[in-house]
Amino acid sequence: MATHLSGVRAVAVDLRGHGRSGDGPWTWKAVLDDLEHVVAALGLGEPAVAGHSLGGMLAGLWAARHPACPAAVSLDGHRAAETHPANYAGLDAGQVTAGLATLHEMFSRQAEAAAAPMTAEQAEAFLDGQRAFAAAQNADPDDWEESVRRNLRPHDGGFLLRPDPGVTSALRELPEFADALPVFRRLTGPFLIVNATRNPPVPPPLVPLMDAYRAGLRRDLAALAAERPTIEVREIDAGHGMVAERPAEVAALITGFVHRHSRAA
């Protein structure tokens, strides 16, 4: 997506435990400190920040730490799918509870599978599956594969998928990961939230839960924007992988927001 960003200097960072960055205990403070070191090393001063998913939550936390941040953007990084039951709207409480139990089991199985070493052949089959998934989501398969390959770490002649179980387990236990809106509510500077309108691909029995998740999120983001005039909420016709699905459109939202608030500063 960086090629679509205009009029800005784009700097992309692999978070600790991701991509080609080193490992380390996962805490918000530790990761924000990592970002501080990058900003200082590159002489970026007080940069605008944008992040996708987990990175969007970090964009909010960065802006909370840096009230003078000229603009911050969260791309579908506001609330985990497995969140507090009150964050689901329009679904019977019993259905929410049952759906959350199923979702939790599914995520736990996925985390367990992701922790297992892959042979070279299994890794290639995994990448083929990722390419097919990208095509089904209207994303560029080559770009998607490149981003996935970045998280494959060589191990004993095969590969391990990053982030490792220690990072994913730590994230699932953080209240701000389950729901970052309380963090966003504290922000005083310009903050853009870009919300995906499409549910993630889930088994049919979980579709009502995801519809309730989406409805609750839309409700709560509208309330947040009404409460905080410095917060802008935009929706995009895409899934959680909006950066790969609609790169030019997402880039235009980021640059438009950053340029507007840079001129106003």
Secondary structure per residue as TSV (DSSP state, phi and psi in degrees):
chain	resnum	aa	ss	phi	psi
A	1	M	-	360.0	-21.6
A	2	A	G	-57.0	-31.7
A	3	T	G	-65.9	-19.0
A	4	H	G	-90.9	-10.2
A	5	L	-	-78.4	128.1
A	6	S	-	-119.9	140.8
A	7	G	S	74.1	14.9
A	8	V	S	-135.8	157.4
A	9	R	-	-92.1	114.7
A	10	A	-	-94.9	126.9
A	11	V	-	-123.7	119.8
A	12	A	-	-104.5	142.8
A	13	V	-	-128.6	132.9
A	14	D	-	-82.9	120.1
A	15	L	-	-66.7	158.6
A	16	R	T	-56.2	139.2
A	17	G	T	79.1	3.1
A	18	H	S	-126.0	152.9
A	19	G	T	53.9	-125.5
A	20	R	T	-107.0	11.7
A	21	S	S	-82.2	162.0
A	22	G	-	-74.0	172.9
A	23	D	-	-89.0	169.3
A	24	G	-	169.2	157.9
A	25	P	-	-56.4	138.4
A	26	W	-	-94.8	112.3
A	27	T	-	-138.3	155.2
A	28	W	H	-58.6	-44.2
A	29	K	H	-60.3	-44.9
A	30	A	H	-62.5	-41.7
A	31	V	H	-71.3	-40.2
A	32	L	H	-63.7	-37.4
A	33	D	H	-63.0	-39.4
A	34	D	H	-56.0	-46.3
A	35	L	H	-65.1	-36.2
A	36	E	H	-58.7	-42.1
A	37	H	H	-64.6	-39.0
A	38	V	H	-64.4	-46.4
A	39	V	H	-60.1	-44.4
A	40	A	H	-66.7	-44.0
A	41	A	H	-63.2	-34.4
A	42	L	H	-94.1	-1.6
A	43	G	T	63.1	42.8
A	44	L	-	-83.9	-9.0
A	45	G	-	68.5	-121.1
A	46	E	S	-113.3	85.6
A	47	P	-	-80.7	155.2
A	48	A	-	-74.1	148.7
A	49	V	E	-129.9	146.6
A	50	A	E	-142.8	140.3
A	51	G	E	-147.3	153.1
A	52	H	E	-108.4	137.8
A	53	S	T	59.3	-118.6
A	54	L	H	-55.2	-38.1
A	55	G	H	-64.0	-30.4
A	56	G	H	-68.3	-37.6
A	57	M	H	-62.8	-42.2
A	58	L	H	-65.5	-33.3
A	59	A	H	-60.5	-41.6
A	60	G	H	-65.7	-42.2
A	61	L	H	-66.5	-36.5
A	62	W	H	-62.9	-46.2
A	63	A	H	-64.0	-33.0
A	64	A	H	-67.6	-36.3
A	65	R	H	-75.7	-29.4
A	66	H	-	-121.1	83.5
A	67	P	T	-58.1	-22.6
A	68	A	T	-85.5	2.6
A	69	C	-	-54.3	123.8
A	70	P	S	-67.1	-28.8
A	71	A	-	-169.2	141.8
A	72	A	E	-135.0	145.5
A	73	V	E	-133.7	130.9
A	74	S	E	-113.1	118.9
A	75	L	E	-98.7	97.0
A	76	D	S	51.9	41.0
A	77	G	-	-124.8	66.0
A	78	H	S	-126.3	-26.1
A	79	R	B	-163.5	132.8
A	80	A	-	-69.8	153.8
A	81	A	S	-64.0	-32.4
A	82	E	S	-95.2	85.7
A	83	T	-	-124.7	-168.8
A	84	H	-	-67.3	140.5
A	85	P	G	-53.6	-30.9
A	86	A	G	-66.8	-15.8
A	87	N	G	-84.6	1.6
A	88	Y	-	-104.4	135.3
A	89	A	-	-119.6	141.6
A	90	G	S	80.2	15.7
A	91	L	S	-129.6	138.8
A	92	D	-	-53.9	140.6
A	93	A	H	-57.0	-38.6
A	94	G	H	-64.8	-38.4
A	95	Q	H	-67.7	-36.8
A	96	V	H	-63.2	-47.5
A	97	T	H	-60.1	-45.8
A	98	A	H	-65.5	-42.5
A	99	G	H	-64.3	-38.4
A	100	L	H	-66.0	-37.2
A	101	A	H	-63.0	-42.5
A	102	T	H	-65.4	-43.4
A	103	L	H	-63.3	-42.1
A	104	H	H	-61.7	-43.5
A	105	E	H	-64.1	-40.7
A	106	M	H	-64.5	-45.2
A	107	F	H	-64.7	-37.8
A	108	S	H	-65.4	-40.4
A	109	R	H	-65.1	-41.9
A	110	Q	H	-62.8	-41.2
A	111	A	H	-65.2	-38.8
A	112	E	H	-65.1	-42.6
A	113	A	H	-66.8	-38.8
A	114	A	H	-67.8	-23.3
A	115	A	H	-78.7	-16.6
A	116	A	S	-76.9	137.4
A	117	P	-	-61.8	147.0
A	118	M	B	-114.1	138.5
A	119	T	-	-71.7	169.1
A	120	A	H	-59.7	-39.1
A	121	E	H	-66.9	-41.3
A	122	Q	H	-65.2	-37.2
A	123	A	H	-63.9	-41.6
A	124	E	H	-65.8	-39.1
A	125	A	H	-64.9	-39.4
A	126	F	H	-61.3	-43.7
A	127	L	H	-66.5	-36.5
A	128	D	H	-60.8	-42.0
A	129	G	H	-64.2	-38.2
A	130	Q	H	-66.3	-37.5
A	131	R	H	-63.7	-41.8
A	132	A	H	-64.7	-40.4
A	133	F	H	-61.9	-44.8
A	134	A	H	-60.4	-44.4
A	135	A	H	-61.9	-38.9
A	136	A	H	-67.1	-25.2
A	137	Q	T	-96.8	11.8
A	138	N	T	62.7	30.1
A	139	A	-	-102.8	159.4
A	140	D	-	-73.0	115.5
A	141	P	H	-58.8	-35.6
A	142	D	H	-66.8	-46.2
A	143	D	H	-63.5	-40.7
A	144	W	H	-63.6	-45.7
A	145	E	H	-61.7	-40.7
A	146	E	H	-60.4	-42.3
A	147	S	H	-67.7	-35.8
A	148	V	H	-70.5	-43.3
A	149	R	H	-56.8	-31.9
A	150	R	T	-63.1	-22.5
A	151	N	T	-103.1	13.6
A	152	L	E	-99.1	117.8
A	153	R	E	-105.8	126.6
A	154	P	E	-56.6	138.9
A	155	H	E	-156.6	112.4
A	156	D	T	50.4	46.4
A	157	G	T	81.4	-4.4
A	158	G	E	-126.9	-142.8
A	159	F	E	-145.4	151.9
A	160	L	E	-118.4	143.8
A	161	L	E	-91.1	132.6
A	162	R	S	-102.5	151.6
A	163	P	S	-71.7	156.5
A	164	D	-	-81.0	171.3
A	165	P	H	-57.5	-29.7
A	166	G	H	-63.3	-40.9
A	167	V	H	-70.8	-47.5
A	168	T	H	-64.2	-37.3
A	169	S	H	-66.1	-42.3
A	170	A	H	-62.3	-41.1
A	171	L	H	-63.3	-44.1
A	172	R	H	-65.3	-16.1
A	173	E	T	-95.5	-6.5
A	174	L	-	-85.6	125.7
A	175	P	H	-61.8	-32.1
A	176	E	H	-70.7	-23.6
A	177	F	H	-75.2	-40.3
A	178	A	H	-64.7	-33.9
A	179	D	B	-160.1	108.2
A	180	A	-	-90.4	-3.3
A	181	L	H	-60.6	-36.2
A	182	P	H	-60.1	-33.1
A	183	V	H	-66.8	-46.7
A	184	F	H	-60.8	-33.1
A	185	R	H	-64.2	-22.2
A	186	R	T	-86.8	-9.3
A	187	L	-	-73.0	142.7
A	188	T	-	-113.0	-14.1
A	189	G	S	-98.3	176.3
A	190	P	-	-61.9	127.0
A	191	F	E	-140.6	124.8
A	192	L	E	-108.0	128.9
A	193	I	E	-111.6	119.6
A	194	V	E	-106.2	116.2
A	195	N	E	-106.2	128.7
A	196	A	E	-75.9	142.5
A	197	T	-	-96.8	-12.9
A	198	R	S	-99.6	140.4
A	199	N	-	-69.0	152.1
A	200	P	-	-68.3	156.4
A	201	P	-	-68.5	117.8
A	202	V	-	-134.9	161.5
A	203	P	-	-58.3	147.2
A	204	P	G	-49.2	-39.1
A	205	P	G	-62.4	-19.8
A	206	L	G	-94.4	-3.2
A	207	V	H	-59.8	-44.4
A	208	P	H	-59.1	-36.3
A	209	L	H	-66.3	-42.4
A	210	M	H	-68.1	-35.0
A	211	D	H	-62.9	-40.5
A	212	A	H	-68.2	-37.9
A	213	Y	H	-60.3	-48.8
A	214	R	H	-62.4	-41.3
A	215	A	H	-66.0	-40.8
A	216	G	H	-66.0	-39.5
A	217	L	H	-66.4	-44.5
A	218	R	H	-61.3	-41.9
A	219	R	H	-59.4	-47.8
A	220	D	H	-75.1	-31.7
A	221	L	H	-69.1	-37.9
A	222	A	H	-62.9	-41.6
A	223	A	H	-65.5	-38.6
A	224	L	H	-65.1	-44.7
A	225	A	H	-65.2	-35.3
A	226	A	H	-68.2	-32.8
A	227	E	H	-79.3	-35.8
A	228	R	-	-118.3	100.6
A	229	P	T	-65.4	-16.1
A	230	T	T	-82.1	-6.5
A	231	I	E	-100.1	128.9
A	232	E	E	-115.5	134.5
A	233	V	E	-115.6	126.3
A	234	R	E	-124.5	149.7
A	235	E	E	-112.5	149.8
A	236	I	E	-133.7	138.7
A	237	D	S	-78.2	80.7
A	238	A	S	-159.9	171.6
A	239	G	-	-93.7	-166.3
A	240	H	T	-60.9	-28.1
A	241	G	T	-83.9	38.2
A	242	M	H	-55.4	-33.0
A	243	V	H	-63.7	-37.1
A	244	A	H	-85.7	-31.4
A	245	E	H	-76.6	-40.9
A	246	R	S	-133.9	58.9
A	247	P	H	-59.4	-42.5
A	248	A	H	-66.4	-41.3
A	249	E	H	-67.2	-41.8
A	250	V	H	-65.2	-42.9
A	251	A	H	-61.5	-39.1
A	252	A	H	-64.4	-38.4
A	253	L	H	-64.0	-43.2
A	254	I	H	-64.9	-53.2
A	255	T	H	-65.9	-37.8
A	256	G	H	-61.0	-43.7
A	257	F	H	-67.4	-45.7
A	258	V	H	-64.3	-46.0
A	259	H	H	-63.8	-40.4
A	260	R	H	-61.3	-43.5
A	261	H	H	-82.8	-23.4
A	262	S	H	-68.7	-39.1
A	263	R	H	-67.1	-33.5
A	264	A	H	-76.2	-20.9
A	265	A	-	-69.8	360.0
